Amino acid sequence: MMRLIGLAWATAVCWLLGAVDIVESVAYFTEKPSYIESCRIYEPEFTKCLTRSTQKFMNEVINGIPELLESFGPMDPMRQDQLTFKQANSDVATISANLTELLIRGFGNMVIKESKVNKNNFSLQDKIYLPQMRLDGKYKMVGHILRVPLRGAGKIYIEIDDLNILVNVKTRLYEKGGFTFYNVTDVRVQLDVGKVRTNLENLFNGRSKEVERSTNQFFNDNWRDFFEAMRPLISETVERTLMDLLKKTFDLIPANFFVEDIPNSLELYGRKTQMIT
């Protein structure tokens, strides 16, 4: 059965019918779950295998892996407590914004179009498709978008149809308990969208509901320009959320389970890497 390794004193105990080894880090799997299909990077059709494996694994994450639910929470909706954002010197937007209580919906219907591993540095690249993604939250904003001066605070939603996300993940390999793990060091995304809808309540601090309504209509009529103005904010929201998800996933599950013939850090970097704790 599945066995976990977790923080404990220096004596071994029996737990849930499986031996628990004592190490200096958070709990992680020592036996490969049945929902992970292992692939070998130096064999033909590796990318197809990994794409299939990643989709199967993400389906399980969406359904709820208890250990990941405990550290990350549900996959859909995902949560971000706060995001502070500033953009200046732009033709389309100069804004200072604070977003709180963010809910990100739509990743429960994700399609993994392609999953790749760089054979030189074992960085990751995934192409993800979402039929729809929606951000809901509360905002405080000062600045201008599309030459419209803004000052307000209230509820906001941004809804995106046909969202294609190119995810680039930088990693460093390290060893723990005889396994090789990914340490996720950076996540960057590129977004391509089909259509965007938005609504910001209490624009202009509620002075004119008619102006608020017409401004939101203007943003929706010119949704391409509005998205370009908001692209850095939306990208950062997705990047921070995926960074949190990937770090907690790869802290829990050894890279060996996904890429069976992955080298250890000594083989890849030519020197022993300090253990991550």
Beta strands, then each sheet from edge to edge (+ up, - down):
strand 1: 4-5
strand 2: 13-15
strand 3: 18-20
strand 4: 28-29
strand 5: 78-87
strand 6: 93-105
strand 7: 111-117
strand 8: 124-145
strand 9: 148-176
strand 10: 179-192
strand 11: 195-200
sheet 1: 1+ 4-
sheet 2: 2+ 3-
sheet 3: 5+ 6- 8+ 7-
sheet 4: 5+ 6- 8+ 9- 10+
sheet 5: 5+ 6- 8+ 9- 11+
end
